[in-house]
């Protein structure tokens, strides 16, 4: 039996079954009909140079055609029929396949490339074979004149080039699988993160004697999980701590970082409630989590509320890279409580955190927010900015000073005005002292 008469399989299993498995292997590498690629073009060019041939291809044998991933010296030729004698036969061999004079060789004489253009007389190929034994195609050279059989070194070079093609296909398949797995992982992680984020923010703020507190979270996109966070909780000495901030990034990583940040700030406040100390501890934890990966950083403000006998609250506030809080006074004025100069948390070798103090008297309110609000665009296309937010609240002072709920209601009206220009999530925390606040006894000094 001649090579041309052999069935298209290597073992004793039925030909149809062997071919179905081979075609499944071809499909596995997702190469057919992909655009030209410099890697395979160079392999074809190198094959032609090594054997001194005018033409060379990297071919893939499909079910009813031979498709050329690369074709050197064959301009405009992308594929041919799957007639036996050249690539379709060579791909199914275990060793290099050589035709020294195609017109005189019964295996190849009937091939269109031989009796038609480009008039092939000489052909030599090495099969591209998978690790599980399936022939995908060939690395081959062609000439329009008969030639002697290539040397062993030349045939080994063809084998090496075919092995390079197979290595490249395996690498690309591995990358495709990794991308698919990563997409599945991210989809699962995002679903988990959305569930997780609902647990990252307090379901309800605690009741603080003599203080009103309200919070809100505005989501810019229902498809993404943001990293804005806030909290309000009691300290052991009768004071109250609060914080608000924004971690870098979106999605599952941001949700995990938010969880770490909230836990760290709460734990830091128990150890040392000094606002700057809390941010310093958070900075150390985020750097410890970095460990050679992408930096994990955030902006935040951390404050401590200290109730006074006259019904007011003293506030110590420290900031790291975060926009200034806004104090809305009972007389309708708006005051920026700035921590200007406070640097990003978790990013710099020795960051500087700035602390300031203020007091909320009866009728006063304090608004903390993330930059999703001030970076939003107005109807005119301008960024709202910190000054724009302050002016908006001052223009609506009567509403904004009606306690924490009234303040957030005013900000939500702003959201409505900016709805088309908000591109990031925004967290809000409002604290206010009612005008009818009842003076309380001074705390006992411990």
RAJO-V707810 format. One record per run of one state. SS is the DSSP state (2 for helix, 1 for strand, 0 for the rest). FROM is the first residue (numbers start at 1). LEN is the number of residues. Records with the same first field share a line. If there is no record, write none. Layout:
BEGIN
SS = FROM-LEN / FROM-LEN
END
This chain:
BEGIN
0 = 1-2 / 6-9 / 29-9 / 52-3 / 62-3 / 73-6 / 82-5 / 91-6 / 100-2 / 105-7 / 116-6 / 130-5 / 144-8 / 201-11 / 219-9 / 235-5 / 248-3 / 272-3 / 291-7 / 308-5 / 321-4 / 329-5 / 338-7 / 346-8 / 361-4 / 370-1 / 375-2 / 378-5 / 384-1 / 396-1 / 401-2 / 422-4 / 433-14
2 = 3-3 / 15-14 / 38-14 / 87-4 / 102-3 / 112-4 / 152-49 / 251-21 / 275-16 / 371-4 / 385-11 / 397-4 / 403-19
1 = 55-7 / 65-8 / 79-3 / 97-3 / 122-8 / 135-9 / 212-7 / 228-7 / 240-8 / 298-10 / 313-8 / 325-4 / 334-4 / 345-1 / 354-7 / 365-5 / 377-1 / 383-1 / 426-7
END
